[in-house]
Amino acid sequence: MSARALIEVGIGETRAALVEDGRLVELAIERGPAFDPGADIVLGRVLEVSARMKTAKIALPGDGVGMLGLKNGRRLAEGAAILVQIERAAHRLKGPRVTTDIALAGRFLFYRPRQRGIAFARGFAESAALAKSWAKLGKLGGFTLRAPIEGADPSWVEAEIATLKARWQRIETEAARTKAPAMIEEDFGPVLRFLRAAPRLERVLIDDAAEAARLKSMLAPDLAGIVEHAGDLFVADEIDAQIAEALASRVELPGGLAIAIEETEALVAIDVDVGAAVDLAAACKRAAEEIARQIRLRRLGGQVVVDFPRLAKADADKKLVEALRKALARDPEPVEFGGRTRLGLVEFRRRRRGPALGEILGRTPRSYGPSLATRLRELLRQGLRDARARPGSPIALVAPAELIARLEGADAPLLDGLRRRTGVEIRLQARDG
């Protein structure tokens, strides 16, 4: 399988795409601090403990409140300070979920200072040889091996372990002298998190030379060595068209096959329409692969139910359900697979890390419409492309009046950024609609 990372540095936004065998499978979008928060480590304060629900409410920085699950009869004193990590960002009306099982993420492994032993990250098949070669780590703490460790130079891994252990020491020191609630360590932004978690890649292509140099200095050696500067990446690979497809409620596939995806407050419902397919089993299997891709690309979480056509032969139906299970097993996020329900639906639950792709770009639960922020950045991206196509020529930004008003007012810094980046005159022109 061929895997590449494409990074497009826009004005007020950086987008990173993971492309496998020519298809977009994951997208990260960065628009500044707090836009898509990661696994921050915070010193919280216990507000309330519910023994019956086995949960505790934790006061977080900025008046936030997180929910902590209590395991093994653990007891907490109300008012006590507690070091936790954000496990799931706030989602709609739900607050963030936190954990005391802190995991410091590196490129090759996670360091879990409060655990012991060796484990393998999701989607990375256990290897007796790897487990044996790194068994000594289990005595130093808890370590979860990630796929890039396979074939990595041992000196890279050892250097990362030293870095992660030093980070933990700094975190403990900072927490000991800080009054709760307070931020102790912010996670990387979405693009660096995306690269840190990416599978083994053949190339990392970036359309901005300065950003390519900056990332080279920050990335693990296996990634730093394959960073290249190249232009108009998303255009050449038709990434925007694939993003648009991932925001549509219906995905059309060759042969009349289609998948309808509806996000609701309670769950995600997926209907498979095989059209006039002659080989029903083969069509359903293709649909299963596409469902797994769309779930990951759209960053959907929570309960998902799929309505496949029932196959006449029980053996074929079993193979279909197993095909979906295997496709979902490649997802980096944990998926609890339930299989067929009594009424014939296939159900599973995927862990939610943060906002879905549609929410990031402007989707409502009922329909997709790009937000004003998304439309502004699309306009500025077009300005950059025009500047590359006609070096030295003025750029005309023609857009609805509401966008032009934003660029002349609250979002004037974005317009200034385009001027600095291109070094040419920018002309604004309002149009109707």
C-alpha positions as CSV (number, residue, x, y, z in Angstrom):
1,M,0.0,0.0,0.0
2,S,1.3,3.4,-1.0
3,A,0.8,6.1,1.7
4,R,1.7,9.8,1.4
5,A,1.0,12.9,3.5
6,L,0.1,16.1,1.6
7,I,0.3,19.4,3.6
8,E,-1.2,22.6,2.2
9,V,-0.2,25.8,4.0
10,G,-2.9,28.4,3.4
11,I,-3.7,31.8,4.9
12,G,-5.1,31.2,8.5
13,E,-5.4,27.5,7.8
14,T,-3.1,24.5,7.2
15,R,-4.6,21.2,5.9
16,A,-2.9,17.8,6.0
17,A,-4.2,14.9,4.0
18,L,-3.3,11.2,4.3
19,V,-3.6,9.6,0.9
20,E,-3.4,5.8,0.5
21,D,-3.3,4.3,-3.0
22,G,-4.6,7.6,-4.4
23,R,-7.5,7.9,-2.0
24,L,-8.0,10.4,0.8
25,V,-8.5,8.5,4.1
26,E,-7.8,11.2,6.7
27,L,-7.8,15.0,6.9
28,A,-6.4,17.3,9.6
29,I,-7.3,21.1,9.6
30,E,-5.5,23.7,11.8
31,R,-6.7,27.2,12.3
32,G,-4.9,28.3,15.4
33,P,-5.1,27.6,19.2
34,A,-8.1,25.8,20.6
35,F,-9.6,25.2,17.1
36,D,-9.3,21.4,17.4
37,P,-7.8,20.6,20.8
38,G,-5.7,17.5,21.4
39,A,-4.9,15.4,24.5
40,D,-3.9,18.3,26.8
41,I,-2.6,17.5,30.3
42,V,-4.3,19.6,33.0
43,L,-4.3,19.8,36.7
44,G,-8.0,19.6,37.6
45,R,-9.9,19.9,40.8
46,V,-12.5,17.4,42.0
47,L,-15.9,19.1,42.1
48,E,-18.3,16.2,42.7
49,V,-18.1,12.4,43.1
50,S,-20.9,10.1,42.2
51,A,-20.4,6.6,43.7
52,R,-23.5,5.3,42.1
53,M,-22.5,6.4,38.6
54,K,-18.8,5.7,39.3
55,T,-17.9,9.1,37.9
56,A,-16.4,12.4,39.1
57,K,-16.8,15.9,37.8
58,I,-13.5,17.7,37.4
59,A,-13.0,21.4,37.2
60,L,-10.8,22.3,34.2
61,P,-9.0,25.5,33.2
62,G,-11.3,28.2,31.8
63,D,-14.4,27.2,33.7
64,G,-14.7,23.8,31.9
65,V,-15.9,20.7,33.6
66,G,-14.7,17.2,32.6
67,M,-16.1,13.8,33.4
68,L,-13.8,11.2,34.9
69,G,-14.7,7.5,35.1
70,L,-13.8,5.9,38.4
71,K,-12.3,2.4,38.2
72,N,-11.6,-0.3,40.7
73,G,-13.4,1.4,43.5
74,R,-11.1,4.4,43.5
75,R,-12.1,7.2,45.8
76,L,-11.5,10.9,45.4
77,A,-11.9,13.7,47.9
78,E,-13.9,16.7,46.7
79,G,-11.7,19.7,46.3
80,A,-8.6,17.7,45.7
81,A,-6.2,18.4,42.8
82,I,-5.9,15.7,40.2
83,L,-3.6,15.4,37.2
84,V,-5.7,14.3,34.1
85,Q,-5.5,14.2,30.4
86,I,-8.2,15.2,27.9
87,E,-9.4,11.9,26.4
88,R,-12.3,13.3,24.4
89,A,-12.9,17.0,23.6
90,A,-16.2,18.7,24.3
91,H,-18.8,17.7,21.8
92,R,-22.0,19.7,21.2
93,L,-23.8,19.6,24.6
94,K,-21.4,17.1,26.1
95,G,-18.4,18.3,28.1
96,P,-14.9,16.8,27.8
97,R,-14.0,13.4,29.1
98,V,-10.7,13.0,31.0
99,T,-8.6,10.2,32.2
100,T,-5.9,9.6,34.8
101,D,-4.2,7.0,32.6
102,I,-1.9,9.6,31.0
103,A,-0.3,8.7,27.7
104,L,2.5,10.8,26.2
105,A,2.5,10.2,22.5
106,G,5.6,9.9,20.4
107,R,6.1,8.8,16.9
108,F,7.2,5.2,17.7
109,L,5.4,4.6,21.0
110,F,3.2,6.0,23.8
111,Y,4.7,6.3,27.2
112,R,2.2,5.5,30.0
113,P,4.1,6.5,33.2
114,R,1.4,5.2,35.5
115,Q,1.3,1.7,33.9
116,R,3.8,-1.2,33.4
117,G,4.4,-3.5,30.5
118,I,4.4,-3.6,26.7
119,A,1.3,-3.3,24.5
120,F,0.6,-2.8,20.8
121,A,-1.3,0.2,19.4
122,R,-4.6,-0.4,17.6
123,G,-4.2,-1.5,14.0
124,F,-0.6,-2.7,14.7
125,A,-0.5,-6.5,14.7
126,E,1.3,-7.9,17.7
127,S,4.8,-9.2,16.9
128,A,6.5,-11.6,19.2
129,A,9.9,-10.5,17.9
130,L,9.2,-6.8,18.6
131,A,7.7,-7.6,22.0
132,K,10.9,-9.5,22.9
133,S,13.3,-6.9,21.5
134,W,11.6,-4.1,23.6
135,A,10.6,-6.2,26.6
136,K,13.0,-4.3,28.8
137,L,10.9,-1.2,28.5
138,G,8.1,-2.9,30.6
139,K,10.3,-2.4,33.7
140,L,10.6,1.3,33.1
141,G,6.9,2.0,32.7
142,G,4.0,1.3,30.3
143,F,4.8,1.5,26.6
144,T,2.4,1.1,23.7
145,L,4.3,0.3,20.5
146,R,3.1,2.1,17.3
147,A,3.5,0.8,13.7
148,P,6.4,3.1,12.7
149,I,8.6,1.4,15.4
150,E,8.9,-1.6,13.0
151,G,12.1,-1.2,11.1
152,A,13.0,2.0,13.0
153,D,16.6,2.6,14.0
154,P,16.8,1.6,17.7
155,S,18.7,4.8,18.5
156,W,15.6,6.8,17.3
157,V,13.4,4.9,19.6
158,E,15.7,5.3,22.6
159,A,16.0,9.0,22.0
160,E,12.2,9.3,21.9
161,I,11.9,7.4,25.1
162,A,14.4,9.7,26.8
163,T,12.4,12.7,25.5
164,L,9.1,11.3,26.8
165,K,10.4,10.5,30.2
166,A,11.9,14.0,30.5
167,R,8.5,15.4,29.5
168,W,6.9,13.5,32.3
169,Q,9.3,14.7,34.8
170,R,8.6,18.3,33.8
171,I,4.9,17.7,34.0
172,E,5.1,16.3,37.5
173,T,7.3,19.2,38.6
174,E,4.9,21.7,37.1
175,A,1.8,20.1,38.6
176,A,3.4,20.0,42.1
177,R,3.9,23.8,42.1
178,T,0.6,24.8,40.4
179,K,-2.8,25.6,41.8
180,A,-5.7,23.7,40.2
181,P,-7.3,24.1,37.8
182,A,-4.5,24.9,35.4
183,M,-3.1,23.9,32.0
184,I,0.1,21.9,32.5
185,E,1.0,20.9,28.9
186,E,-0.8,21.6,25.7
187,D,-0.8,18.9,23.0
188,F,0.5,19.6,19.5
189,G,-1.7,21.2,17.0
190,P,-3.8,19.1,14.6
191,V,-1.2,18.9,11.8
192,L,1.7,17.7,14.0
193,R,-0.6,15.3,15.7
194,F,-1.6,14.0,12.3
195,L,2.0,13.4,11.3
196,R,2.9,11.9,14.6
197,A,0.2,9.3,14.2
198,A,0.5,8.7,10.5
199,P,1.4,5.2,9.3
200,R,4.7,4.4,7.6
201,L,4.8,7.0,4.7
202,E,6.7,7.1,1.4
203,R,6.7,10.9,1.2
204,V,5.6,14.0,3.1
205,L,4.9,16.8,0.6
206,I,4.5,20.4,1.7
207,D,3.6,23.3,-0.6
208,D,5.5,25.9,1.5
209,A,9.3,25.8,1.7
210,A,9.5,27.6,5.1
211,E,7.0,25.3,6.7
212,A,8.8,22.3,5.2
213,A,12.0,23.4,6.9
214,R,10.3,24.0,10.2
215,L,8.6,20.6,10.2
216,K,11.8,18.9,9.3
217,S,13.4,20.2,12.5
218,M,10.5,19.0,14.6
219,L,9.6,15.6,13.2
220,A,11.0,12.2,14.1
221,P,13.9,11.0,11.8
222,D,11.8,8.6,9.7
223,L,9.5,11.5,8.7
224,A,12.1,14.3,8.6
225,G,14.1,12.4,6.0
226,I,11.2,12.2,3.5
227,V,9.9,15.8,3.7
228,E,9.8,17.5,0.3
229,H,8.6,20.9,-1.0
230,A,6.1,20.7,-3.8
231,G,3.3,23.0,-5.1
232,D,-0.4,22.8,-5.5
233,L,-0.7,19.3,-3.9
234,F,-4.4,19.3,-3.2
235,V,-5.2,20.3,-6.8
236,A,-3.0,17.5,-8.4
237,D,-4.6,14.8,-6.2
238,E,-8.1,16.2,-6.4
239,I,-8.3,16.4,-2.6
240,D,-11.0,19.1,-2.5
241,A,-13.3,16.9,-4.6
242,Q,-12.8,14.0,-2.1
243,I,-13.5,16.3,0.8
244,A,-16.7,17.5,-0.8
245,E,-17.7,13.8,-1.2
246,A,-17.0,13.2,2.5
247,L,-19.4,16.1,3.4
248,A,-22.2,14.8,1.2
249,S,-25.0,12.8,2.7
250,R,-24.9,10.3,-0.2
251,V,-21.7,8.7,-1.7
252,E,-22.0,7.4,-5.2
253,L,-19.8,4.5,-6.1
254,P,-19.1,2.8,-9.5
255,G,-21.7,0.3,-10.7
256,G,-24.8,2.1,-9.2
257,L,-23.7,1.4,-5.6
258,A,-24.5,4.2,-3.1
259,I,-24.1,4.8,0.6
260,A,-26.4,7.2,2.5
261,I,-24.9,8.6,5.7
262,E,-27.0,10.5,8.2
263,E,-25.6,12.0,11.3
264,T,-28.1,12.5,14.2
265,E,-27.8,13.5,17.8
266,A,-28.2,9.8,18.9
267,L,-26.2,7.9,16.3
268,V,-25.0,7.7,12.7
269,A,-27.3,5.8,10.4
270,I,-25.9,4.3,7.1
271,D,-28.0,2.7,4.4
272,V,-26.4,0.7,1.5
273,D,-28.1,0.8,-1.9
274,V,-26.7,-1.7,-4.3
275,G,-28.9,-0.5,-7.2
276,A,-28.9,-3.1,-10.0
277,A,-25.8,-4.9,-8.9
278,V,-25.7,-8.4,-10.3
279,D,-23.2,-9.8,-7.7
280,L,-24.9,-8.6,-4.5
281,A,-22.2,-10.1,-2.1
282,A,-19.4,-8.4,-4.0
283,A,-21.2,-5.0,-4.0
284,C,-21.9,-5.2,-0.3
285,K,-18.2,-6.0,0.4
286,R,-17.2,-2.9,-1.6
287,A,-19.7,-0.9,0.4
288,A,-18.2,-2.2,3.7
289,E,-14.7,-1.0,2.7
290,E,-16.1,2.4,1.7
291,I,-18.1,2.7,5.0
292,A,-14.9,2.1,7.0
293,R,-13.1,4.8,4.9
294,Q,-15.9,7.3,5.2
295,I,-16.3,6.9,9.0
296,R,-12.6,7.6,9.5
297,L,-12.4,10.5,7.0
298,R,-15.5,12.1,8.4
299,R,-14.2,11.6,12.0
300,L,-17.5,10.2,13.0
301,G,-17.9,8.7,16.5
302,G,-20.4,7.1,18.8
303,Q,-22.9,4.5,17.8
304,V,-23.2,3.6,14.1
305,V,-25.8,1.3,12.5
306,V,-25.6,0.0,9.0
307,D,-28.5,-1.3,6.9
308,F,-27.0,-3.8,4.4
309,P,-29.2,-5.8,2.1
310,R,-29.6,-9.3,3.6
311,L,-27.8,-11.9,1.6
312,A,-29.6,-15.1,0.9
313,K,-26.8,-17.4,1.9
314,A,-25.9,-17.4,5.6
315,D,-22.3,-18.0,4.8
316,A,-22.2,-15.0,2.5
317,D,-23.8,-12.8,5.1
318,K,-21.2,-13.9,7.7
319,K,-18.4,-13.0,5.3
320,L,-19.9,-9.6,4.7
321,V,-20.1,-8.8,8.4
322,E,-16.6,-10.0,8.9
323,A,-15.4,-7.9,5.9
324,L,-16.7,-4.8,7.7
325,R,-15.2,-5.8,11.0
326,K,-11.8,-6.2,9.3
327,A,-12.0,-2.9,7.5
328,L,-12.8,-1.1,10.8
329,A,-9.9,-2.9,12.5
330,R,-7.5,-0.8,10.4
331,D,-9.0,2.4,12.0
332,P,-6.6,4.1,14.4
333,E,-9.5,4.8,16.8
334,P,-10.9,2.0,18.9
335,V,-14.1,0.4,17.4
336,E,-16.3,-1.9,19.4
337,F,-18.0,-4.2,16.9
338,G,-21.4,-5.6,17.7
339,G,-22.2,-7.4,14.5
340,R,-25.8,-8.2,13.3
341,T,-28.7,-7.1,15.6
342,R,-31.8,-9.2,15.9
343,L,-33.5,-6.9,13.4
344,G,-30.8,-7.3,10.8
345,L,-28.8,-4.1,11.2
346,V,-25.0,-4.2,11.7
347,E,-23.8,-2.0,14.6
348,F,-20.6,-0.8,16.0
349,R,-19.3,2.0,18.2
350,R,-16.3,4.2,17.4
351,R,-14.5,6.3,19.9
352,R,-15.0,10.1,19.4
353,R,-11.8,12.2,19.8
354,G,-13.1,15.6,18.7
355,P,-15.5,17.3,16.3
356,A,-16.5,15.6,13.1
357,L,-15.2,16.9,9.8
358,G,-18.5,18.4,8.9
359,E,-18.7,20.3,12.2
360,I,-15.2,21.6,11.7
361,L,-16.1,22.9,8.2
362,G,-19.6,24.1,9.0
363,R,-22.0,21.3,8.9
364,T,-25.2,21.3,11.0
365,P,-26.7,17.9,12.1
366,R,-29.2,18.1,9.2
367,S,-27.2,19.5,6.3
368,Y,-23.8,20.8,5.2
369,G,-23.2,24.4,4.5
370,P,-19.6,25.8,4.8
371,S,-19.2,28.2,7.6
372,L,-18.1,31.8,6.9
373,A,-14.6,30.9,8.2
374,T,-14.4,28.0,5.8
375,R,-15.6,30.1,2.8
376,L,-13.0,32.8,3.7
377,R,-10.2,30.4,3.7
378,E,-11.4,28.8,0.4
379,L,-11.3,32.3,-1.1
380,L,-7.8,33.0,0.2
381,R,-6.6,29.6,-1.1
382,Q,-7.8,30.6,-4.5
383,G,-5.9,33.8,-4.2
384,L,-2.7,31.9,-3.5
385,R,-3.2,29.7,-6.5
386,D,-3.8,32.7,-8.7
387,A,-0.6,34.2,-7.5
388,R,1.4,31.0,-8.3
389,A,-0.2,30.9,-11.7
390,R,0.6,34.5,-12.5
391,P,3.7,35.6,-10.6
392,G,3.9,39.3,-9.9
393,S,0.3,40.1,-11.2
394,P,-2.3,41.7,-9.0
395,I,-4.9,39.3,-7.4
396,A,-8.6,39.9,-7.7
397,L,-10.7,38.4,-4.9
398,V,-14.3,38.3,-6.1
399,A,-16.8,37.1,-3.5
400,P,-20.2,37.8,-1.9
401,A,-20.4,41.1,0.0
402,E,-20.4,39.5,3.4
403,L,-17.0,37.9,2.8
404,I,-15.5,41.1,1.4
405,A,-16.8,42.9,4.5
406,R,-15.1,40.4,6.8
407,L,-11.8,40.8,4.9
408,E,-12.1,44.6,5.2
409,G,-13.0,44.3,8.9
410,A,-12.7,41.6,11.5
411,D,-10.6,39.3,9.3
412,A,-8.3,42.0,7.8
413,P,-5.2,40.2,9.4
414,L,-5.9,37.3,7.0
415,L,-5.9,39.6,4.0
416,D,-2.6,41.1,5.3
417,G,-1.2,37.6,5.5
418,L,-2.1,37.0,1.8
419,R,-0.4,40.3,0.8
420,R,2.8,39.3,2.7
421,R,2.8,35.8,1.3
422,T,2.3,36.9,-2.4
423,G,3.9,40.4,-2.4
424,V,1.4,41.7,-4.9
425,E,-1.6,44.0,-4.9
426,I,-4.9,42.4,-3.7
427,R,-8.1,43.8,-5.2
428,L,-11.4,43.1,-3.5
429,Q,-14.6,43.0,-5.5
430,A,-18.0,42.2,-4.0
431,R,-20.6,40.4,-6.1
432,D,-24.2,39.4,-5.5
433,G,-25.0,35.9,-4.1
